């Protein structure tokens, strides 16, 4: 039985639009009626997740995430996903807000790394995601060694995410090159922030990268009872 997909969006807005396109392009379908029925709530009012993780005096995004999960369930979603790795720090709270299953982007991405035979995997993500240790734990559970950037490179990753993608600016290849260079000892590199999926699209990064947004899109298609394009 086919299920309706609900997407908690706005985190960020461009990544939300991109996963919508990914789902359409990756679904095996020959006409409109064979695509996934999708409800996208591009809720740009959700407070910054990294800011709250690093300083809990900042505005708490959890009530917003829970509200949106409930809203999508009321609208008829049978599966929910959220295209934001950092928000998965609050996965338990989101899932507790509804009986509708919420896909776990980070666990799905770690499983993909295992399926690809990776032993040593780099993680490019926000400060909040790295501080939460979600990717490190998920990879270790799959028998994979996680690798995080040094402090200087992590600053550059955050600049790409916030100063460029979230600000609507194109990321120049010369800004990305030093980030990639420090991960040469990794089998694979996870793009563990959905803003980095925009970089992947625009710079046409190599197949060494595992794009968490692609993984989530494909997991959502299957969870809703559809097939992925071969």
C-alpha positions in Angstrom: 0.0 0.0 0.0 1.4 3.4 -1.0 1.9 6.0 1.7 1.9 9.8 1.6 5.3 11.4 2.5 5.4 14.4 4.8 8.5 16.6 4.8 9.4 18.9 7.7 11.2 21.6 5.6 12.6 25.0 5.9 15.8 23.6 7.5 17.1 25.0 5.1 14.7 26.1 2.5 16.9 25.3 -0.5 17.7 21.8 0.7 13.9 21.3 1.1 13.3 22.1 -2.5 16.2 19.9 -3.6 14.9 16.8 -1.8 11.5 17.3 -3.4 13.2 17.2 -6.8 15.4 14.3 -5.8 12.3 12.2 -4.8 10.6 12.9 -8.1 13.7 12.2 -10.2 14.6 9.0 -8.3 11.1 7.5 -8.2 10.4 4.8 -10.9 7.3 6.3 -12.6 6.0 6.9 -16.1 3.2 9.4 -15.3 2.2 11.9 -12.6 0.0 9.4 -10.8 2.9 7.0 -10.2 4.9 9.5 -8.1 5.0 9.8 -4.4 2.2 11.9 -2.9 4.3 14.4 -0.9 3.3 17.1 1.5 6.1 19.7 2.1 5.9 22.1 5.0 8.7 24.6 4.2 8.6 26.0 7.8 11.3 28.7 7.9 10.2 29.7 11.4 12.1 26.7 13.0 15.0 28.2 15.1 18.6 27.3 14.3 19.4 23.8 15.5 23.1 24.3 15.8 22.7 27.5 17.8 20.5 25.7 20.4 22.8 22.6 20.6 25.8 24.7 21.4 23.9 27.1 23.7 20.6 26.1 25.2 19.7 29.6 26.2 18.9 30.1 22.5 15.4 29.5 21.1 14.5 25.9 21.3 13.6 24.3 17.9 12.0 21.2 19.5 8.4 22.5 19.9 8.5 23.7 16.3 9.6 20.3 15.1 7.0 18.5 17.1 4.3 20.8 15.9 5.2 20.2 12.3 5.4 16.4 12.8 1.9 16.5 14.3 0.6 18.7 11.5 1.9 16.5 8.7 0.3 13.5 10.4 -3.0 15.3 10.6 -2.7 16.1 6.9 -2.4 12.4 6.1 1.3 11.6 6.0 2.1 8.0 6.5 5.9 8.6 6.6 7.7 11.7 7.8 11.2 12.9 7.0 13.2 16.0 7.8 16.1 17.1 5.4 18.3 18.4 8.2 21.0 16.2 9.8 21.4 18.5 12.8 17.7 18.3 13.7 18.2 14.5 14.2 19.7 15.5 17.6 16.1 15.8 18.5 14.9 12.7 16.7 13.4 11.1 19.9 11.4 14.2 20.6 10.1 14.3 17.0 9.1 10.7 17.0 7.4 10.9 20.4 5.2 13.7 19.0 3.5 11.3 16.5 2.7 7.7 15.8 3.8 8.2 12.2 7.3 6.8 11.6 10.0 9.4 11.2 12.9 8.3 9.0 16.4 8.6 10.6 18.6 10.2 8.1 21.9 9.7 9.9 21.4 6.0 10.6 20.4 5.5 7.0 23.5 7.3 5.8 25.7 5.2 8.1 24.1 2.0 6.7 24.8 3.2 3.2 28.5 3.7 4.1 28.6 0.1 5.3 26.9 -1.2 2.1 29.6 0.6 0.1 32.3 -1.3 2.0 33.8 1.8 3.7 36.1 1.4 6.7 37.1 5.0 7.3 34.6 7.7 6.7 35.0 11.5 6.9 32.1 13.6 8.2 31.4 17.1 6.9 28.6 18.6 9.0 27.6 21.5 11.2 29.3 22.2 14.6 26.0 21.1 16.2 25.9 17.7 14.4 29.5 17.0 15.2 29.0 18.1 18.9 26.1 15.7 19.2 28.3 12.7 18.1 25.3 11.3 16.1 27.3 10.5 13.0 30.3 9.2 15.0 28.1 6.8 17.0 26.1 5.7 13.9 29.3 4.9 12.0 30.9 3.1 14.9 27.7 1.0 15.2 28.3 -0.1 11.6 31.9 -1.0 12.4 33.3 2.1 10.6 35.9 4.5 11.9 34.6 8.1 11.8 36.9 11.0 10.9 36.2 14.7 11.6 38.0 17.8 10.2 40.4 19.8 12.3 39.2 23.1 13.8 40.5 25.3 10.9 38.8 23.2 8.2 35.6 22.9 10.3 35.4 26.7 10.3 35.6 26.6 6.5 32.8 24.0 6.4 30.6 26.2 8.6 31.4 29.2 6.3 30.3 27.2 3.3 27.0 26.2 5.0 26.1 29.6 6.6 27.9 32.3 4.7 27.3 30.8 1.3 24.5 28.2 0.9 22.1 29.5 3.5 22.9 33.1 2.3 22.0 32.1 -1.3 25.6 32.5 -2.6 27.4 30.1 -4.9 30.3 28.2 -3.4 33.5 28.7 -5.4 35.5 25.5 -6.1 38.6 27.1 -4.5 36.8 27.4 -1.2 35.8 23.7 -1.3 39.2 22.3 -2.4 41.0 22.6 1.0 38.1 20.9 2.7 38.3 18.0 0.3 42.1 17.8 0.6 42.1 17.0 4.3 39.9 14.0 3.8 42.2 12.1 1.3 42.8 9.3 3.8 39.1 8.4 4.0 37.3 5.7 1.9 34.2 7.8 1.7 33.1 11.3 2.9 29.6 11.9 4.2 28.0 15.2 3.3 26.3 15.4 6.7 24.6 18.7 6.2 21.9 19.2 3.6 23.3 22.5 2.6 26.3 20.6 1.4 24.0 18.7 -0.9 23.7 22.0 -2.8 27.5 22.0 -3.1 27.4 18.5 -4.4 24.9 19.4 -7.1 26.6 22.6 -8.1 30.3 21.5 -8.0 29.5 17.9 -9.2 31.5 16.3 -6.5 33.1 12.8 -7.0 31.4 9.5 -6.2 33.7 9.3 -3.1 31.0 11.4 -1.3 27.9 10.0 0.3 25.2 12.6 0.1 22.9 12.3 3.1 20.1 14.0 1.2 20.2 11.5 -1.6 20.1 8.7 1.0 17.1 10.2 2.7 15.3 10.7 -0.6 15.8 7.1 -1.6 14.8 5.8 1.9 11.6 7.9 1.7 10.7 6.5 -1.7 11.0 2.9 -0.5 9.3 3.6 2.9 6.3 5.0 1.0 6.0 1.8 -1.1 7.6 3.0 -4.4 10.6 1.8 -6.4 13.8 3.7 -7.0 14.9 4.3 -10.6 17.8 2.0 -11.5 
